[in-house]
């Protein structure tokens, strides 16, 4: 029969060995984890931009190749909307927002975004050198968690190409339906902003009409009113003046879109 001292020492030795094993594994797998994280982001951006079908299976090599061919990430100053210096390929907007050195306190907002990164990451969608659209990172509070995802706009910066979320902790079958391909498909061809470029898209209570008849509304998530409202608030926040609004205003001015809306109103 072993003594108490032996039992304690044996248990301590096992703990030390396991700790070394876990720590070593974490260090050895860090590069692979970072690579997987980058691959997942690339995949989500391609899906929301309509360059990969929902559920389509591609190799890591094919995803990387398609991303490099069709997606051009750029850093922008969220305050001015100007292009910013830095490595867009490795920029992590979530980490930047969490670091007081690279972020600021967000003004009060219904999306409950606490801090804003000084720089944001915009993904330009291109085809043979021609700009086809924009993908914007979005985030905000749902019922139980912060939802992180992407919103894709067509080149007119008004029409929605798609939406997706890659991280959240909402209730499966309720708020977790933000992952449902059927619900995400309802966003396509809706209008993100009105003719004054004010964010207007929202998740309504109940069923919305078709994109043509009811362009500013998306079906609500059954049994998930708070999550639905949270999605409305976070999308409108990042389309607005405290999110990517300054960048979008500059983009529209450069593309002559602001003047075209003015002309439409005069007609």
JOLIN-V766524 format. One record per pair of residues at least 24 apart in sequence whose ideal C-beta (glycine too) atoms are under 8 Angstrom apart, sorted by sequence separation. I is the first residue (numbers start at 0). J is the second residue. D is the distance in Angstrom with one decimal. If there is no record, write none. Layout:
# JOLIN-V766524
i=I j=J d=D
i=I j=J d=D
This chain:
# JOLIN-V766524
i=38 j=62 d=6.1
i=45 j=69 d=7.4
i=92 j=116 d=5.5
i=130 j=154 d=5.5
i=144 j=168 d=3.3
i=162 j=186 d=4.7
i=190 j=214 d=4.1
i=38 j=63 d=7.1
i=41 j=66 d=4.2
i=45 j=70 d=7.1
i=137 j=162 d=7.9
i=143 j=168 d=5.2
i=144 j=169 d=6.0
i=161 j=186 d=6.1
i=189 j=214 d=5.5
i=190 j=215 d=5.7
i=202 j=227 d=4.2
i=44 j=70 d=5.9
i=92 j=118 d=7.8
i=112 j=138 d=6.7
i=141 j=167 d=6.2
i=143 j=169 d=5.9
i=161 j=187 d=5.9
i=188 j=214 d=7.8
i=189 j=215 d=6.9
i=202 j=228 d=7.2
i=92 j=119 d=6.2
i=112 j=139 d=5.8
i=122 j=149 d=7.8
i=124 j=151 d=7.3
i=142 j=169 d=6.1
i=143 j=170 d=6.8
i=159 j=186 d=5.1
i=160 j=187 d=6.4
i=189 j=216 d=7.6
i=90 j=118 d=7.2
i=92 j=120 d=5.0
i=110 j=138 d=7.8
i=111 j=139 d=6.2
i=132 j=160 d=5.6
i=141 j=169 d=5.0
i=142 j=170 d=7.1
i=159 j=187 d=6.4
i=189 j=217 d=6.2
i=202 j=230 d=5.1
i=41 j=70 d=7.5
i=110 j=139 d=3.4
i=111 j=140 d=3.9
i=148 j=177 d=7.8
i=159 j=188 d=6.9
i=202 j=231 d=4.9
i=90 j=120 d=5.4
i=110 j=140 d=6.6
i=158 j=188 d=6.3
i=159 j=189 d=4.7
i=201 j=231 d=4.3
i=143 j=174 d=7.3
i=146 j=177 d=6.7
i=158 j=189 d=7.6
i=159 j=190 d=7.1
i=186 j=217 d=5.7
i=200 j=231 d=7.6
i=142 j=174 d=5.3
i=158 j=190 d=6.3
i=159 j=191 d=5.3
i=185 j=217 d=5.3
i=85 j=118 d=6.5
i=87 j=120 d=6.2
i=141 j=174 d=5.5
i=157 j=190 d=5.7
i=158 j=191 d=7.4
i=185 j=218 d=5.5
i=157 j=191 d=6.0
i=200 j=234 d=6.0
i=201 j=235 d=7.3
i=83 j=118 d=4.9
i=156 j=191 d=7.9
i=157 j=192 d=5.5
i=182 j=217 d=7.9
i=200 j=235 d=7.1
i=141 j=177 d=7.8
i=156 j=192 d=7.8
i=182 j=218 d=6.8
i=198 j=234 d=7.2
i=199 j=235 d=7.8
i=198 j=235 d=4.0
i=77 j=115 d=6.2
i=182 j=220 d=6.9
i=200 j=238 d=7.8
i=77 j=116 d=6.8
i=78 j=117 d=7.5
i=152 j=191 d=6.2
i=157 j=196 d=7.8
i=77 j=117 d=6.7
i=198 j=238 d=4.0
i=76 j=117 d=7.0
i=77 j=118 d=6.6
i=150 j=191 d=7.5
i=159 j=200 d=6.9
i=198 j=239 d=5.2
i=76 j=118 d=6.1
i=77 j=119 d=4.8
i=75 j=118 d=6.6
i=177 j=220 d=7.0
i=191 j=234 d=7.5
i=74 j=118 d=5.0
i=75 j=119 d=5.3
i=92 j=136 d=5.3
i=176 j=220 d=5.0
i=74 j=119 d=7.4
i=75 j=120 d=7.8
i=93 j=138 d=7.6
i=176 j=221 d=7.5
i=74 j=120 d=6.2
i=75 j=121 d=5.5
i=174 j=220 d=6.3
i=192 j=238 d=6.4
i=73 j=120 d=7.6
i=74 j=121 d=7.9
i=173 j=220 d=6.9
i=176 j=223 d=6.7
i=191 j=238 d=5.8
i=72 j=120 d=5.9
i=73 j=121 d=5.3
i=173 j=221 d=7.6
i=72 j=121 d=7.2
i=73 j=122 d=7.9
i=173 j=222 d=4.8
i=174 j=223 d=4.1
i=177 j=226 d=6.8
i=72 j=122 d=5.2
i=73 j=123 d=6.3
i=173 j=223 d=4.3
i=71 j=122 d=7.2
i=72 j=123 d=7.6
i=174 j=225 d=7.4
i=196 j=247 d=7.5
i=70 j=122 d=5.2
i=71 j=123 d=4.3
i=174 j=226 d=3.2
i=196 j=248 d=7.4
i=70 j=123 d=7.1
i=170 j=223 d=7.2
i=173 j=226 d=7.1
i=174 j=227 d=8.0
i=177 j=230 d=6.6
i=70 j=124 d=6.3
i=71 j=125 d=5.8
i=93 j=147 d=6.8
i=169 j=223 d=7.2
i=69 j=124 d=6.2
i=70 j=125 d=7.5
i=196 j=251 d=6.9
i=69 j=125 d=6.0
i=170 j=226 d=8.0
i=69 j=126 d=6.5
i=169 j=226 d=5.3
i=196 j=257 d=7.6
i=70 j=134 d=7.5
i=196 j=260 d=7.3
i=195 j=260 d=7.8
i=194 j=260 d=5.6
i=194 j=263 d=6.9
i=194 j=264 d=6.6
i=162 j=234 d=7.5
i=48 j=122 d=7.4
i=50 j=124 d=7.3
i=48 j=124 d=4.8
i=44 j=122 d=5.3
i=146 j=226 d=8.0
i=142 j=223 d=7.1
i=48 j=131 d=8.0
i=142 j=225 d=4.3
i=146 j=229 d=6.8
i=48 j=132 d=6.2
i=141 j=225 d=6.8
i=142 j=226 d=5.1
i=146 j=230 d=7.1
i=150 j=234 d=6.1
i=141 j=226 d=4.3
i=48 j=134 d=5.5
i=47 j=134 d=6.0
i=142 j=229 d=7.0
i=146 j=233 d=6.6
i=150 j=237 d=7.0
i=141 j=229 d=4.1
i=150 j=238 d=7.7
i=140 j=229 d=5.4
i=141 j=230 d=7.3
i=44 j=134 d=5.3
i=139 j=229 d=5.9
i=139 j=230 d=7.7
i=156 j=247 d=5.6
i=140 j=232 d=7.9
i=139 j=232 d=5.8
i=140 j=233 d=7.5
i=139 j=233 d=2.6
i=156 j=250 d=6.1
i=138 j=233 d=6.2
i=139 j=234 d=8.0
i=156 j=251 d=5.8
i=137 j=233 d=5.5
i=137 j=234 d=6.0
i=139 j=236 d=6.2
i=139 j=237 d=7.9
i=156 j=254 d=7.8
i=138 j=237 d=7.6
i=137 j=237 d=4.6
i=154 j=254 d=7.7
i=156 j=256 d=6.6
i=47 j=148 d=7.9
i=136 j=237 d=7.5
i=155 j=256 d=6.6
i=47 j=149 d=4.6
i=49 j=151 d=7.2
i=135 j=237 d=5.9
i=47 j=150 d=7.3
i=48 j=151 d=5.0
i=135 j=238 d=7.7
i=47 j=151 d=4.4
i=43 j=148 d=7.7
i=44 j=149 d=6.0
i=43 j=149 d=5.9
i=135 j=242 d=7.8
i=135 j=243 d=5.3
i=49 j=160 d=5.5
i=48 j=160 d=6.3
i=49 j=161 d=6.1
i=47 j=160 d=7.1
i=48 j=161 d=7.0
i=47 j=161 d=4.4
i=46 j=161 d=7.3
i=47 j=162 d=6.5
i=47 j=163 d=4.5
i=46 j=163 d=5.9
i=133 j=250 d=7.4
i=111 j=229 d=7.9
i=110 j=229 d=7.3
i=43 j=163 d=5.6
i=111 j=232 d=7.6
i=112 j=233 d=7.5
i=43 j=165 d=4.9
i=110 j=232 d=4.2
i=121 j=243 d=7.0
i=109 j=232 d=4.1
i=110 j=233 d=4.2
i=119 j=242 d=7.6
i=108 j=232 d=7.4
i=112 j=236 d=6.1
i=119 j=243 d=6.1
i=40 j=165 d=7.4
i=110 j=235 d=7.5
i=121 j=246 d=6.4
i=39 j=165 d=6.7
i=54 j=180 d=7.2
i=110 j=236 d=3.9
i=115 j=241 d=6.7
i=53 j=180 d=4.6
i=109 j=236 d=7.3
i=110 j=237 d=7.8
i=115 j=242 d=7.9
i=119 j=246 d=7.2
i=108 j=236 d=5.4
i=53 j=183 d=7.5
i=53 j=184 d=7.9
i=108 j=241 d=6.7
i=106 j=241 d=6.0
i=105 j=241 d=6.6
i=80 j=243 d=7.9
i=77 j=241 d=7.9
i=80 j=244 d=7.7
i=77 j=242 d=7.0
i=80 j=245 d=3.3
i=77 j=243 d=7.1
i=79 j=245 d=5.8
i=80 j=246 d=3.9
i=78 j=245 d=6.5
i=80 j=247 d=7.4
i=75 j=243 d=7.5
i=77 j=245 d=6.8
i=80 j=248 d=6.1
i=81 j=249 d=7.2
i=76 j=245 d=7.8
i=77 j=246 d=7.3
i=80 j=249 d=4.2
i=80 j=250 d=7.7
i=75 j=246 d=4.6
